[in-house]
Amino acid sequence: MTKVGVVLFPGSNCEQDVVEAVTDLGGEATLLWHGDRSVGDVDAVVVPGGFAHGDYLRPGAIARFSPVMSALAKFADDGGPVIGICNGFQVLTEAGLLPGALQKNRGLKFLCTTVALRVESTRSALTCEVEPGAILRIPINHFEGNYTCSAETLAELRADERVVLRYVDNPNGAMDDIAGVCSAGRNVVGLMPHPERACNDLLGSSDGRSLVRSLLVSAGAVSSTG
């Protein structure tokens, strides 16, 4: 069965949410310890939210040096789907797998609420099963989710349609309302909102299911019509 690896750092706290969402949609999830030097036989990897290594220096700055990150970089270079959610997005930018950086929210306030996201591109491992322009209600839970990058990088992201998600009403001051971006290969995606927390109506929204399903389709876990 196709597997989705979920990286577990000391301080991660959303790994079981991801496992539940992946399993519910037909995939098999397995936890990957940050000290591992291989991602094993997985078909996709999720770097979940939390506070990797306590975020004592900068979110993701210490986690980028964990042994598993070298294996993750090789997996991504080979075209494997990699998704970083919230703290996971921060880890991927620190590791150089995605451009830009995440800084403290505008107003220096921690945000825990549900926001509206607009799908800007369906050409990514996270959005291939979503209608372009779709509005999704997804929760956020972060203090350092304010995306920033150089003017040159922003122009490149726009030109290549690598901004995959934008906030309808920017909650944190992120440049160009960016909520998620992808790599040049479109297989690595980072986003601050938590789709795994919006996969059941009991949680207030099931809009995240289309994003998790996109990952499974990209990984070959389920068919696009199944």
N, CA, C and O of each residue as an XYZ file, in Angstrom:
904
protein
N       0.844     -1.200      0.000
C       0.000      0.000      0.000
C       0.878      1.249      0.000
O       1.933      1.281      0.633
N       0.428      2.269     -0.717
C       1.169      3.513     -0.789
C       1.251      4.160      0.590
O       0.269      4.192      1.332
N       2.437      4.676      0.925
C       2.657      5.234      2.257
C       2.958      6.729      2.204
O       3.609      7.219      1.281
N       2.473      7.430      3.206
C       2.816      8.839      3.415
C       3.584      8.926      4.728
O       3.050      8.600      5.788
N       4.825      9.361      4.655
C       5.630      9.525      5.852
C       5.345     10.861      6.504
O       5.216     11.873      5.816
N       5.244     10.878      7.826
C       4.998     12.104      8.582
C       6.171     12.297      9.531
O       6.359     11.511     10.459
N       6.952     13.328      9.304
C       8.176     13.543     10.081
C       7.831     14.023     11.485
O       7.029     14.939     11.665
N       8.448     13.388     12.470
C       8.221     13.738     13.863
C       9.490     14.318     14.468
O      10.495     13.623     14.617
N       9.432     15.598     14.815
C      10.517     16.270     15.528
C      10.149     16.367     17.011
O       8.967     16.308     17.348
N      11.131     16.514     17.899
C      10.784     16.884     19.272
C      10.061     18.229     19.235
O      10.626     19.220     18.773
N       8.841     18.273     19.709
C       8.056     19.502     19.675
C       6.970     19.517     18.621
O       6.119     20.407     18.636
N       6.973     18.549     17.696
C       5.858     18.448     16.753
C       4.592     18.130     17.536
O       4.647     17.405     18.530
N       3.448     18.665     17.099
C       2.207     18.345     17.803
C       1.018     18.118     16.875
O      -0.116     17.997     17.337
N       1.272     18.061     15.574
C       0.160     17.872     14.627
C       0.307     16.586     13.824
O      -0.438     16.354     12.872
N       1.278     15.746     14.213
C       1.544     14.560     13.404
C       0.364     13.585     13.383
O       0.078     12.987     12.346
N      -0.319     13.423     14.512
C      -1.426     12.475     14.540
C      -2.632     13.008     13.757
O      -3.410     12.228     13.208
N      -2.784     14.326     13.707
C      -3.846     14.918     12.884
C      -3.624     14.569     11.418
O      -4.566     14.240     10.698
N      -2.362     14.646     10.980
C      -2.030     14.316      9.595
C      -2.258     12.828      9.339
O      -2.823     12.448      8.314
N      -1.819     11.993     10.269
C      -2.024     10.541     10.137
C      -3.505     10.231      9.974
O      -3.882      9.434      9.115
N      -4.343     10.851     10.789
C      -5.791     10.613     10.733
C      -6.363     11.054      9.389
O      -7.164     10.337      8.790
N      -5.955     12.227      8.915
C      -6.486     12.739      7.652
C      -6.073     11.860      6.482
O      -6.888     11.557      5.611
N      -4.813     11.452      6.458
C      -4.305     10.600      5.376
C      -5.014      9.252      5.382
O      -5.439      8.765      4.334
N      -5.142      8.650      6.558
C      -5.773      7.338      6.678
C      -7.238      7.391      6.270
O      -7.738      6.495      5.590
N      -7.914      8.443      6.690
C      -9.341      8.589      6.397
C      -9.602      8.691      4.903
O     -10.672      8.313      4.426
N      -8.619      9.206      4.161
C      -8.803      9.391      2.721
C      -8.177      8.273      1.885
O      -8.051      8.394      0.666
N      -7.788      7.190      2.551
C      -7.359      6.018      1.792
C      -5.875      5.774      1.727
O      -5.446      4.815      1.085
N      -5.071      6.603      2.367
C      -3.640      6.386      2.383
C      -3.209      5.643      3.634
O      -4.005      5.427      4.548
N      -1.958      5.258      3.665
C      -1.362      4.658      4.861
C      -0.285      5.604      5.360
O       0.613      5.983      4.608
N      -0.374      5.984      6.614
C       0.581      6.933      7.176
C       1.549      6.229      8.112
O       1.167      5.323      8.852
N       2.801      6.653      8.074
C       3.814      6.114      8.967
C       4.656      7.259      9.504
O       4.988      8.183      8.762
N       5.004      7.212     10.774
C       5.799      8.277     11.379
C       7.280      8.066     11.074
O       7.789      6.947     11.129
N       7.951      9.156     10.756
C       9.394      9.159     10.498
C      10.070      9.971     11.589
O       9.750     11.147     11.762
N      10.993      9.377     12.326
C      11.699     10.089     13.382
C      12.735     11.028     12.785
O      13.392     10.678     11.805
N      12.891     12.209     13.357
C      13.790     13.218     12.789
C      15.239     12.750     12.761
O      16.039     13.266     11.982
N      15.584     11.783     13.598
C      16.949     11.275     13.638
C      17.234     10.202     12.608
O      18.375      9.762     12.471
N      16.207      9.771     11.879
C      16.409      8.782     10.829
C      17.214      9.382      9.677
O      17.135     10.580      9.402
N      17.979      8.537      9.021
C      18.770      8.998      7.865
C      18.169      8.542      6.545
O      18.805      8.626      5.494
N      16.941      8.062      6.615
C      16.229      7.613      5.425
C      14.737      7.868      5.634
O      14.249      7.866      6.764
N      14.023      8.087      4.531
C      12.565      8.192      4.621
C      11.913      6.861      4.275
O      10.688      6.761      4.216
N      12.731      5.843      4.047
C      12.203      4.518      3.782
C      11.508      4.416      2.441
O      11.924      5.029      1.458
N      10.443      3.632      2.417
C       9.755      3.342      1.151
C       8.477      4.150      0.981
O       7.534      3.690      0.337
N       8.438      5.349      1.553
C       7.226      6.167      1.442
C       7.104      6.771      0.046
O       8.078      6.868     -0.700
N       5.876      7.174     -0.283
C       5.593      7.775     -1.587
C       5.349      9.275     -1.498
O       5.273      9.958     -2.519
N       5.226      9.783     -0.287
C       5.076     11.220     -0.047
C       5.489     11.478      1.392
O       5.480     10.571      2.225
N       5.849     12.719      1.675
C       6.262     13.091      3.029
C       5.539     14.361      3.436
O       5.412     15.296      2.645
N       5.063     14.390      4.681
C       4.476     15.595      5.268
C       5.324     16.011      6.457
O       5.619     15.197      7.332
N       5.714     17.270      6.491
C       6.370     17.846      7.661
C       5.286     18.628      8.395
O       4.864     19.682      7.920
N       4.829     18.134      9.545
C       3.645     18.697     10.193
C       3.953     19.922     11.047
O       5.103     20.341     11.183
N       2.896     20.476     11.613
C       3.036     21.647     12.458
C       3.472     21.312     13.876
O       3.550     20.145     14.260
N       3.752     22.345     14.636
C       4.202     22.192     16.013
C       5.300     23.187     16.328
O       5.284     24.323     15.855
N       6.244     22.749     17.127
C       7.358     23.618     17.521
C       8.639     22.789     17.477
O       9.191     22.431     18.517
N       9.105     22.487     16.265
C      10.251     21.608     16.096
C      11.452     22.104     16.904
O      11.916     23.231     16.733
N      11.939     21.235     17.784
C      13.065     21.574     18.657
C      12.781     22.830     19.480
O      13.705     23.543     19.874
N      11.516     23.093     19.734
C      11.133     24.233     20.553
C      11.177     25.573     19.851
O      10.814     26.592     20.440
N      11.624     25.591     18.582
C      11.741     26.861     17.845
C      12.548     27.890     18.636
O      12.259     29.085     18.578
N      13.562     27.426     19.376
C      14.282     28.325     20.278
C      15.135     29.359     19.554
O      15.351     30.460     20.061
N      15.616     29.004     18.371
C      16.429     29.960     17.611
C      15.542     30.741     16.652
O      15.397     31.958     16.765
N      14.963     30.029     15.721
C      14.013     30.536     14.742
C      13.185     29.341     14.340
O      13.721     28.233     14.308
N      11.922     29.492     14.033
C      11.123     28.332     13.636
C      11.770     27.572     12.473
O      11.958     28.123     11.389
N      12.095     26.340     12.706
C      12.676     25.498     11.663
C      14.173     25.584     11.536
O      14.769     24.768     10.833
N      14.810     26.544     12.191
C      16.243     26.764     12.004
C      17.090     25.627     12.552
O      18.143     25.320     11.994
N      16.649     24.997     13.635
C      17.375     23.858     14.193
C      16.944     22.573     13.496
O      17.769     21.704     13.216
N      15.661     22.459     13.221
C      15.127     21.250     12.587
C      15.777     20.980     11.232
O      15.899     19.823     10.829
N      16.187     22.005     10.540
C      16.780     21.805      9.208
C      18.034     20.941      9.262
O      18.423     20.346      8.257
N      18.677     20.868     10.452
C      19.910     20.100     10.587
C      19.666     18.664     11.045
O      20.618     17.897     11.187
N      18.418     18.291     11.277
C      18.122     16.915     11.660
C      18.511     15.958     10.536
O      18.348     16.294      9.363
N      19.026     14.764     10.874
C      19.471     13.818      9.847
C      18.449     13.516      8.768
O      18.815     13.332      7.608
N      17.165     13.460      9.131
C      16.151     13.106      8.143
C      16.043     14.129      7.024
O      15.555     13.805      5.942
N      16.488     15.358      7.260
C      16.319     16.401      6.255
C      17.165     16.153      5.004
O      16.766     16.536      3.904
N      18.310     15.526      5.160
C      19.126     15.202      3.982
C      18.399     14.182      3.113
O      18.376     14.298      1.888
N      17.804     13.179      3.766
C      17.037     12.176      3.025
C      15.807     12.803      2.387
O      15.426     12.450      1.270
N      15.182     13.743      3.111
C      14.000     14.420      2.587
C      14.360     15.256      1.357
O      13.609     15.289      0.382
N      15.501     15.926      1.408
C      15.948     16.731      0.261
C      16.191     15.844     -0.955
O      15.834     16.213     -2.074
N      16.792     14.683     -0.743
C      17.028     13.741     -1.844
C      15.705     13.245     -2.402
O      15.538     13.145     -3.618
N      14.763     12.933     -1.515
C      13.436     12.473     -1.933
C      12.760     13.545     -2.796
O      12.173     13.233     -3.832
N      12.846     14.808     -2.364
C      12.248     15.910     -3.113
C      12.947     16.110     -4.452
O      12.294     16.335     -5.471
N      14.268     16.027     -4.451
C      15.030     16.185     -5.698
C      14.652     15.128     -6.724
O      14.714     15.362     -7.931
N      14.261     13.966     -6.224
C      13.862     12.879     -7.121
C      12.400     12.995     -7.563
O      11.887     12.134     -8.278
N      11.740     14.073     -7.127
C      10.361     14.321     -7.557
C       9.293     13.872     -6.591
O       8.106     13.970     -6.902
N       9.679     13.380     -5.419
C       8.698     12.927     -4.445
C       7.883     14.078     -3.878
O       8.440     15.147     -3.631
N       6.578     13.900     -3.660
C       5.742     14.960     -3.085
C       6.103     15.210     -1.620
O       6.174     14.278     -0.818
N       6.326     16.470     -1.288
C       6.649     16.877      0.079
C       5.774     18.069      0.446
O       5.741     19.068     -0.274
N       5.067     17.963      1.564
C       4.207     19.047      2.029
C       4.663     19.489      3.407
O       4.847     18.659      4.297
N       4.847     20.790      3.591
C       5.175     21.344      4.899
C       4.016     22.203      5.383
O       3.611     23.148      4.705
N       3.482     21.873      6.559
C       2.331     22.585      7.106
C       2.747     23.398      8.317
O       3.300     22.851      9.271
N       2.486     24.708      8.289
C       2.777     25.615      9.400
C       4.255     25.528      9.788
O       5.109     25.976      9.023
N       4.577     24.966     10.950
C       5.982     24.824     11.314
C       6.763     24.042     10.261
O       7.950     24.283     10.042
N       6.073     23.101      9.613
C       6.706     22.347      8.540
C       7.078     23.224      7.362
O       8.106     22.998      6.724
N       6.254     24.227      7.060
C       6.562     25.210      6.024
C       7.822     25.973      6.413
O       8.706     26.194      5.585
N       7.895     26.369      7.673
C       9.068     27.087      8.163
C      10.327     26.230      8.024
O      11.381     26.729      7.630
N      10.212     24.938      8.350
C      11.346     24.022      8.222
C      11.816     23.945      6.772
O      13.017     23.979      6.505
N      10.881     23.842      5.841
C      11.243     23.707      4.426
C      11.916     24.959      3.884
O      12.811     24.862      3.044
N      11.500     26.140      4.354
C      12.173     27.359      3.899
C      13.577     27.439      4.491
O      14.523     27.819      3.802
N      13.713     27.082      5.763
C      15.035     27.102      6.398
C      15.985     26.116      5.722
O      17.188     26.362      5.635
N      15.436     25.004      5.247
C      16.254     23.980      4.596
C      16.543     24.300      3.136
O      17.291     23.576      2.479
N      15.959     25.375      2.626
C      16.192     25.766      1.236
C      15.385     24.979      0.226
O      15.644     25.058     -0.975
N      14.399     24.211      0.704
C      13.560     23.459     -0.231
C      12.448     24.316     -0.802
O      11.839     23.959     -1.811
N      12.181     25.443     -0.164
C      11.219     26.423     -0.671
C      11.815     27.812     -0.496
O      12.600     28.032      0.425
N      11.455     28.757     -1.367
C      12.002     30.109     -1.266
C      11.308     30.925     -0.185
O      10.216     30.583      0.269
N      11.964     32.013      0.218
C      11.354     32.931      1.167
C      11.580     32.528      2.605
O      12.368     31.630      2.900
N      10.876     33.205      3.497
C      10.997     32.959      4.932
C       9.706     33.368      5.608
O       8.888     34.085      5.032
N       9.526     32.902      6.848
C       8.358     33.261      7.643
C       8.814     34.101      8.824
O       9.714     33.712      9.568
N       8.182     35.258      8.988
C       8.513     36.131     10.097
C       7.289     36.336     10.987
O       6.206     35.828     10.697
N       7.473     37.083     12.069
C       6.390     37.279     13.034
C       5.191     37.973     12.382
O       5.336     38.818     11.498
N       4.022     37.590     12.844
C       2.786     38.159     12.302
C       2.741     39.669     12.493
O       3.283     40.203     13.460
N       2.094     40.336     11.568
C       1.820     41.759     11.700
C       1.061     41.990     13.008
O       0.080     41.303     13.290
N       1.514     42.951     13.795
C       0.880     43.228     15.078
C       1.396     42.374     16.210
O       0.988     42.540     17.359
N       2.323     41.432     15.879
C       2.953     40.573     16.889
C       1.928     39.833     17.736
O       2.049     39.753     18.959
N       0.920     39.294     17.065
C      -0.116     38.538     17.769
C      -0.189     37.111     17.259
O      -0.121     36.861     16.055
N      -0.330     36.169     18.201
C      -0.569     34.784     17.840
C      -1.983     34.667     17.280
O      -2.918     35.243     17.837
N      -2.146     33.929     16.186
C      -3.438     33.814     15.519
C      -3.939     32.378     15.570
O      -3.224     31.451     15.190
N      -5.148     32.200     16.033
C      -5.797     30.900     16.053
C      -7.245     31.106     15.627
O      -8.100     31.448     16.445
N      -7.511     30.896     14.349
C      -8.826     31.180     13.799
C      -8.980     30.420     12.482
O      -8.063     29.718     12.056
N     -10.119     30.557     11.850
C     -10.338     29.957     10.534
C     -10.340     31.061      9.489
O     -10.973     32.101      9.672
N      -9.630     30.829      8.391
C      -9.511     31.845      7.344
C     -10.014     31.283      6.020
O     -10.153     30.072      5.853
N     -10.281     32.176      5.099
C     -10.664     31.800      3.736
C      -9.419     31.844      2.854
O      -8.683     32.830      2.845
N      -9.200     30.769      2.122
C      -8.077     30.685      1.193
C      -8.601     30.565     -0.227
O      -9.615     29.910     -0.470
N      -7.908     31.197     -1.163
C      -8.252     31.064     -2.581
C      -7.183     30.213     -3.263
O      -5.989     30.475     -3.122
N      -7.613     29.212     -3.990
C      -6.687     28.354     -4.730
C      -6.245     29.089     -5.988
O      -7.049     29.343     -6.885
N      -4.970     29.424     -6.044
C      -4.445     30.217     -7.164
C      -3.874     29.355     -8.282
O      -3.865     29.762     -9.443
N      -3.401     28.167     -7.931
C      -2.828     27.278     -8.940
C      -3.155     25.837     -8.579
O      -3.064     25.439     -7.418
N      -3.534     25.066     -9.583
C      -3.797     23.650     -9.357
C      -2.628     22.799     -9.835
O      -2.717     21.571     -9.872
N      -1.541     23.452    -10.198
C      -0.350     22.751    -10.684
C       0.636     22.542     -9.539
O       1.754     23.058     -9.553
N       0.194     21.774     -8.553
C       1.089     21.442     -7.435
C       0.610     20.155     -6.787
O      -0.521     19.717     -6.999
N       1.492     19.555     -5.992
C       1.167     18.301     -5.318
C       0.066     18.466     -4.285
O      -0.512     17.476     -3.839
N      -0.232     19.693     -3.899
C      -1.238     19.944     -2.868
C      -2.579     20.400     -3.433
O      -3.585     20.375     -2.724
N      -2.609     20.810     -4.684
C      -3.829     21.426     -5.221
C      -4.320     20.813     -6.522
O      -5.236     21.351     -7.145
N      -3.737     19.707     -6.945
C      -4.066     19.154     -8.260
C      -5.505     18.658     -8.364
O      -6.009     18.478     -9.473
N      -6.173     18.434     -7.244
C      -7.543     17.941     -7.250
C      -8.559     19.018     -6.857
O      -9.709     18.706     -6.547
N      -8.135     20.278     -6.870
C      -9.000     21.372     -6.437
C      -9.302     22.280     -7.619
O      -8.447     22.488     -8.480
N     -10.500     22.816     -7.665
C     -10.864     23.733     -8.738
C     -10.108     25.052     -8.575
O     -10.036     25.583     -7.467
N      -9.546     25.587     -9.656
C      -8.883     26.891     -9.555
C      -9.873     27.970     -9.133
O     -10.994     28.020     -9.639
N      -9.469     28.819     -8.222
C     -10.336     29.865     -7.726
C     -11.224     29.442     -6.578
O     -11.954     30.264     -6.023
N     -11.173     28.170     -6.213
C     -12.004     27.674     -5.108
C     -11.637     28.392     -3.812
O     -10.470     28.701     -3.574
N     -12.628     28.649     -2.991
C     -12.417     29.266     -1.683
C     -12.566     28.182     -0.621
O     -13.597     27.514     -0.540
N     -11.537     28.019      0.183
C     -11.509     26.979      1.211
C     -11.439     27.610      2.592
O     -10.711     28.581      2.800
N     -12.190     27.065      3.527
C     -12.143     27.513      4.918
C     -11.224     26.568      5.691
O     -11.545     25.402      5.916
N     -10.070     27.110      6.090
C      -9.029     26.302      6.727
C      -8.518     27.033      7.971
O      -8.339     28.249      7.918
N      -8.280     26.348      9.074
C      -7.783     27.021     10.278
C      -6.299     27.379     10.199
O      -5.521     26.712      9.518
N      -5.927     28.437     10.904
C      -4.525     28.796     11.095
C      -4.230     28.798     12.585
O      -5.133     28.947     13.408
N      -2.957     28.630     12.923
C      -2.557     28.548     14.324
C      -1.063     28.862     14.387
O      -0.234     27.957     14.491
N      -0.727     30.156     14.322
C       0.688     30.501     14.248
C       0.981     31.915     14.765
O       0.102     32.773     14.845
N       2.248     32.112     15.107
C       2.743     33.430     15.487
C       3.711     33.975     14.439
O       3.846     35.188     14.273
N       4.377     33.068     13.740
C       5.350     33.484     12.724
C       4.952     32.897     11.370
O       5.602     31.997     10.838
N       3.857     33.445     10.836
C       3.344     32.973      9.561
C       3.332     34.023      8.474
O       2.719     33.839      7.423
N       4.009     35.120      8.729
C       4.060     36.253      7.819
C       5.101     35.981      6.735
O       6.296     36.186      6.950
N       4.644     35.519      5.570
C       5.571     35.126      4.500
C       6.236     36.343      3.878
O       5.593     37.359      3.615
N       7.542     36.218      3.649
C       8.286     37.296      3.003
C       9.342     36.707      2.079
O       9.805     35.584      2.275
N       9.710     37.481      1.075
C      10.777     37.083      0.153
C      11.254     38.334     -0.576
O      10.661     39.403     -0.429
N      12.304     38.208     -1.347
C      12.805     39.349     -2.101
C      11.859     39.685     -3.239
O      11.029     38.868     -3.637
N      11.995     40.903     -3.760
C      11.157     41.318     -4.887
C      11.395     40.420     -6.095
O      10.466     40.120     -6.845
N      12.638     39.995     -6.281
C      12.974     39.128     -7.409
C      12.303     37.763     -7.261
O      11.765     37.212     -8.222
N      12.345     37.232     -6.044
C      11.713     35.935     -5.801
C      10.207     36.022     -5.982
O       9.596     35.120     -6.555
N       9.608     37.099     -5.499
C       8.165     37.273     -5.648
C       7.780     37.325     -7.120
O       6.792     36.715     -7.529
N       8.560     38.052     -7.914
C       8.275     38.144     -9.346
C       8.368     36.765    -10.002
O       7.579     36.435    -10.888
N       9.336     35.971     -9.559
C       9.500     34.625    -10.098
C       8.329     33.730     -9.698
O       7.811     32.974    -10.520
N       7.917     33.815     -8.446
C       6.781     33.018     -7.979
C       5.516     33.359     -8.760
O       4.757     32.469     -9.144
N       5.296     34.635     -8.989
C       4.120     35.056     -9.743
C       4.174     34.582    -11.187
O       3.199     34.049    -11.717
N       5.325     34.783    -11.815
C       5.473     34.439    -13.223
C       5.306     32.939    -13.464
O       4.760     32.526    -14.487
N       5.777     32.132    -12.522
C       5.729     30.679    -12.669
C       4.466     30.063    -12.067
O       4.316     28.842    -12.051
N       3.557     30.908    -11.571
C       2.328     30.433    -10.924
C       2.654     29.476     -9.782
O       2.052     28.409     -9.654
N       3.620     29.880     -8.953
C       4.031     29.040     -7.827
C       3.432     29.512     -6.504
O       3.691     28.910     -5.462
N       2.636     30.577     -6.533
C       1.820     30.908     -5.366
C       0.566     30.049     -5.493
O      -0.283     30.313     -6.344
N       0.448     29.038     -4.663
C      -0.658     28.088     -4.831
C      -1.895     28.477     -4.027
O      -3.016     28.130     -4.400
N      -1.690     29.205     -2.908
C      -2.805     29.624     -2.060
C      -2.593     31.053     -1.590
O      -1.481     31.441     -1.231
N      -3.672     31.837     -1.594
C      -3.627     33.197     -1.048
C      -4.755     33.379     -0.042
O      -5.822     32.778     -0.166
N      -4.498     34.220      0.957
C      -5.549     34.583      1.901
C      -6.527     35.531      1.219
O      -6.114     36.465      0.532
N      -7.813     35.293      1.408
C      -8.813     36.222      0.910
C      -8.763     37.514      1.723
O      -8.887     38.608      1.173
N      -8.582     37.378      3.021
C      -8.440     38.532      3.923
C      -7.192     38.282      4.760
O      -7.229     37.547      5.746
N      -6.090     38.901      4.354
C      -4.767     38.635      4.936
C      -4.760     38.809      6.460
O      -4.988     39.914      6.952
N      -4.498     37.725      7.213
C      -4.563     37.822      8.673
C      -3.244     38.190      9.347
O      -3.229     38.631     10.496
N      -2.137     38.007      8.627
C      -0.839     38.096      9.300
C       0.178     39.033      8.651
O       1.310     39.140      9.122
N      -0.221     39.713      7.570
C       0.693     40.622      6.896
C       1.550     39.979      5.830
O       2.468     40.616      5.313
N       1.275     38.739      5.490
C       2.085     38.030      4.504
C       2.163     38.791      3.187
O       1.164     39.324      2.703
N       3.353     38.834      2.621
C       3.567     39.491      1.333
C       2.651     38.916      0.268
O       2.533     37.699      0.129
N       2.005     39.797     -0.483
C       1.142     39.413     -1.600
C       0.043     38.448     -1.161
O      -0.453     37.663     -1.970
N      -0.339     38.501      0.115
C      -1.400     37.642      0.664
C      -1.077     36.157      0.550
O      -1.986     35.327      0.502
N       0.199     35.818      0.506
C       0.613     34.432      0.257
C       0.381     33.543      1.473
O       0.842     33.827      2.578
N      -0.353     32.454      1.229
C      -0.583     31.443      2.262
C       0.168     30.154      1.976
O       0.391     29.351      2.882
N       0.565     29.946      0.708
C       1.282     28.741      0.338
C       1.988     28.884     -0.987
O       1.477     29.520     -1.908
N       3.165     28.292     -1.085
C       3.960     28.337     -2.324
C       4.473     26.938     -2.640
O       4.467     26.051     -1.786
N       4.915     26.757     -3.879
C       5.496     25.473     -4.267
C       6.872     25.677     -4.888
O       7.253     26.793     -5.241
N       7.596     24.594     -5.011
C       8.929     24.603     -5.608
C       8.821     24.693     -7.125
O       7.733     24.589     -7.692
N       9.966     24.889     -7.772
C       9.978     24.952     -9.232
C       9.476     23.645     -9.838
O       8.868     23.646    -10.908
N       9.730     22.531     -9.156
C       9.259     21.232     -9.635
C       7.815     20.950     -9.294
O       7.243     19.962     -9.752
N       7.215     21.829     -8.477
C       5.810     21.779     -8.090
C       5.465     20.600     -7.183
O       4.298     20.387     -6.856
N       6.480     19.834     -6.774
C       6.244     18.684     -5.901
C       6.433     19.016     -4.423
O       5.967     18.267     -3.564
N       7.108     20.126     -4.110
C       7.298     20.560     -2.727
C       6.395     21.766     -2.491
O       6.467     22.757     -3.218
N       5.549     21.677     -1.477
C       4.597     22.751     -1.189
C       4.623     23.060      0.302
O       4.661     22.153      1.134
N       4.604     24.347      0.630
C       4.503     24.768      2.015
C       3.316     25.691      2.187
O       3.044     26.523      1.321
N       2.605     25.553      3.298
C       1.479     26.435      3.589
C       1.372     26.611      5.091
O       1.692     25.702      5.857
N       0.915     27.796      5.513
C       0.738     28.046      6.933
C      -0.566     27.474      7.478
O      -0.548     26.953      8.594
N      -1.692     27.532      6.776
C      -2.939     26.952      7.291
C      -2.843     25.431      7.437
O      -1.971     24.793      6.847
N      -3.754     24.863      8.233
C      -3.746     23.438      8.582
C      -4.873     22.673      7.899
O      -5.961     22.580      8.467
N      -4.661     22.122      6.704
C      -5.744     21.377      6.050
C      -6.132     20.116      6.809
O      -7.281     19.678      6.740
N      -5.176     19.525      7.538
C      -5.473     18.297      8.280
C      -6.466     18.535      9.414
O      -7.067     17.592      9.929
N      -6.635     19.800      9.799
C      -7.607     20.142     10.838
C      -8.952     20.556     10.249
O      -9.830     21.035     10.967
N      -9.106     20.372      8.958
C     -10.363     20.711      8.285
C     -10.772     19.575      7.363
O     -11.111     19.792      6.200
N     -10.735     18.365      7.896
C     -11.057     17.183      7.099
C     -12.315     16.471      7.574
O     -12.600     15.351      7.152
N     -13.064     17.127      8.454
C     -14.307     16.540      8.951
C     -15.235     17.664      9.371
O     -14.809     18.616     10.026
N     -16.486     17.561      9.002
C     -17.440     18.619      9.353
C     -17.537     18.834     10.865
O     -17.893     19.922     11.318
N     -17.220     17.798     11.640
C     -17.235     17.937     13.094
C     -16.210     18.962     13.570
O     -16.344     19.526     14.655
N     -15.188     19.198     12.751
C     -14.147     20.158     13.087
C     -14.484     21.567     12.613
O     -13.713     22.501     12.833
N     -15.619     21.720     11.970
C     -16.044     23.033     11.505
C     -15.880     23.242     10.020
O     -16.465     24.169      9.460
N     -15.093     22.397      9.366
C     -14.891     22.484      7.917
C     -14.291     21.180      7.422
O     -13.479     20.559      8.108
N     -14.693     20.771      6.235
C     -14.077     19.613      5.591
C     -13.353     20.036      4.315
O     -13.024     19.197      3.476
N     -13.106     21.333      4.172
C     -12.479     21.859      2.951
C     -11.043     21.380      2.778
O     -10.519     21.382      1.664
N     -10.406     20.973      3.866
C      -9.024     20.506      3.767
C      -8.899     19.157      3.089
O      -7.810     18.767      2.669
N     -10.003     18.446      2.981
C      -9.965     17.115      2.371
C      -9.462     17.164      0.932
O      -8.729     16.277      0.496
N      -9.854     18.197      0.198
C      -9.433     18.292     -1.204
C      -7.921     18.479     -1.316
O      -7.308     18.025     -2.281
N      -7.321     19.146     -0.331
C      -5.873     19.348     -0.350
C      -5.144     18.059      0.018
O      -4.169     17.685     -0.633
N      -5.615     17.386      1.059
C      -4.995     16.118      1.444
C      -5.182     15.088      0.337
O      -4.280     14.302      0.048
N      -6.354     15.099     -0.275
C      -6.600     14.167     -1.379
C      -5.658     14.448     -2.551
O      -5.194     13.518     -3.211
N      -5.379     15.711     -2.808
C      -4.445     16.066     -3.877
C      -3.071     15.443     -3.616
O      -2.429     14.928     -4.531
N      -2.631     15.498     -2.361
C      -1.356     14.880     -2.014
C      -1.381     13.390     -2.283
O      -0.422     12.835     -2.821
N      -2.491     12.728     -1.905
C      -2.582     11.285     -2.112
C      -2.610     10.932     -3.591
O      -2.020      9.933     -4.002
N      -3.288     11.738     -4.390
C      -3.290     11.505     -5.832
C      -1.887     11.691     -6.394
O      -1.443     10.899     -7.225
N      -1.186     12.730     -5.947
C       0.178     12.977     -6.415
C       1.112     11.829     -6.036
O       2.039     11.490     -6.771
N       0.840     11.233     -4.858
C       1.668     10.128     -4.378
C       1.244      8.783     -4.950
O       1.946      7.785     -4.793
N       0.092      8.760     -5.613
C      -0.404      7.525     -6.170
C      -1.168      6.665     -5.206
O      -1.407      5.488     -5.476
N      -1.571      7.249     -4.043
C      -2.274      6.479     -3.023
C      -3.695      6.156     -3.436
O      -4.216      5.088     -3.115
N      -4.317      7.074     -4.144
C      -5.676      6.854     -4.617
C      -5.767      7.393     -6.040
O      -4.952      8.223     -6.442
N      -6.734      6.935     -6.791
C      -6.925      7.443     -8.145
C      -7.653      8.782     -8.077
O      -8.346      9.077     -7.103
N      -7.489      9.579     -9.113
C      -8.123     10.905     -9.126
C      -9.624     10.799     -9.256
O     -10.342     11.764     -8.992
N     -10.105      9.647     -9.656
C     -11.546      9.468     -9.786
C     -12.110      8.537     -8.716
O     -13.318      8.305     -8.660
N     -11.233      8.009     -7.874
C     -11.667      7.035     -6.869
C     -12.279      7.678     -5.657
O     -12.690      6.980     -4.730
